[in-house]
Amino acid sequence: MTDVGSPLMTIKILGVPIKVMLVKYGEEDDSVYGQYDPETYTIELNADSSPLHQKITLVHEILHVIEDLLGLEMEHKDVYSISQTAWGIAEDNKELREWFNA
């Protein structure tokens, strides 16, 4: 894995700054779409994924951050289900997105 560059962005979750990085994974990790490192408070997104897949993965990894910060013990399938549902809500509700952006 190699960093592609400087952080894509820094987001705050429960007041904790989390770096979001685009990274290139090696061939042995080509099925990795992203991951959260709780030691460095960093979310990595696969630079070779499409922009849409990076966004969906970011929502998923944000849930892992929340799980970590709150000391929750969620099964990965639950994180996946919730992240897919949250993405679907955001995607299906243009008025909601516009209201948040106002």
C-alpha positions as CSV (number, residue, x, y, z in Angstrom):
1,M,0.0,0.0,0.0
2,T,1.2,3.5,-0.8
3,D,-0.3,6.9,-0.1
4,V,-1.4,8.7,-3.2
5,G,-0.8,12.1,-1.6
6,S,-1.9,14.5,1.1
7,P,-5.2,13.8,2.9
8,L,-8.2,14.0,0.7
9,M,-10.0,15.7,3.6
10,T,-10.2,15.7,7.4
11,I,-13.6,15.1,8.9
12,K,-14.7,15.4,12.5
13,I,-16.6,12.5,14.1
14,L,-17.7,13.1,17.7
15,G,-15.2,15.9,17.8
16,V,-12.3,13.7,16.7
17,P,-10.5,14.7,13.5
18,I,-10.3,11.8,11.1
19,K,-7.9,12.0,8.1
20,V,-9.3,10.5,4.8
21,M,-6.6,9.3,2.5
22,L,-6.6,7.8,-1.0
23,V,-4.2,4.9,-1.2
24,K,-3.0,2.4,-3.8
25,Y,-3.2,-1.1,-2.5
26,G,-0.9,-3.9,-3.9
27,E,-2.2,-6.7,-6.0
28,E,-2.5,-8.9,-2.9
29,D,-5.0,-6.4,-1.4
30,D,-6.9,-5.6,-4.7
31,S,-10.2,-6.6,-3.0
32,V,-9.8,-4.0,-0.2
33,Y,-12.0,-1.0,-0.8
34,G,-11.1,0.9,2.3
35,Q,-10.2,0.6,6.0
36,Y,-10.1,2.6,9.2
37,D,-7.0,2.7,11.4
38,P,-8.0,3.5,15.0
39,E,-4.4,4.1,16.0
40,T,-3.9,6.9,13.6
41,Y,-7.5,8.0,13.2
42,T,-7.2,7.5,9.4
43,I,-9.7,6.3,6.9
44,E,-8.1,4.9,3.7
45,L,-10.0,4.6,0.5
46,N,-8.8,2.6,-2.5
47,A,-7.6,5.1,-5.1
48,D,-8.4,2.6,-7.9
49,S,-12.1,2.4,-7.0
50,S,-14.6,4.5,-8.8
51,P,-15.5,7.9,-7.2
52,L,-19.0,6.5,-6.5
53,H,-17.5,3.4,-4.8
54,Q,-15.1,5.6,-2.8
55,K,-18.1,7.6,-1.4
56,I,-20.1,4.5,-0.5
57,T,-17.0,3.0,1.2
58,L,-16.4,6.3,3.1
59,V,-19.9,6.0,4.6
60,H,-19.1,2.4,5.6
61,E,-15.8,3.4,7.2
62,I,-17.4,6.4,9.0
63,L,-19.6,3.8,10.7
64,H,-16.5,1.9,11.8
65,V,-15.1,5.1,13.3
66,I,-18.4,5.7,15.2
67,E,-18.3,2.0,16.4
68,D,-14.7,2.5,17.6
69,L,-15.3,5.8,19.3
70,L,-18.4,4.7,21.1
71,G,-17.0,1.3,22.1
72,L,-19.7,-0.5,20.2
73,E,-19.2,-4.1,19.1
74,M,-21.1,-4.4,15.8
75,E,-20.8,-7.3,13.5
76,H,-19.4,-6.3,10.1
77,K,-22.7,-7.3,8.4
78,D,-24.5,-4.8,10.5
79,V,-22.1,-2.0,9.6
80,Y,-22.5,-2.9,6.0
81,S,-26.3,-2.9,6.2
82,I,-26.5,0.4,8.0
83,S,-24.0,2.1,5.7
84,Q,-25.8,0.8,2.6
85,T,-29.1,2.1,4.0
86,A,-27.6,5.5,4.9
87,W,-26.2,5.8,1.4
88,G,-29.6,4.9,-0.1
89,I,-31.4,7.5,2.0
90,A,-28.9,10.2,0.9
91,E,-29.1,9.1,-2.7
92,D,-32.9,8.8,-2.9
93,N,-33.7,12.1,-1.3
94,K,-32.4,15.1,-3.3
95,E,-34.5,17.5,-1.2
96,L,-32.8,16.2,2.0
97,R,-29.3,16.7,0.5
98,E,-30.2,20.2,-0.7
99,W,-31.7,21.0,2.7
100,F,-28.4,19.9,4.4
101,N,-26.4,22.0,1.9
102,A,-28.5,25.2,2.5
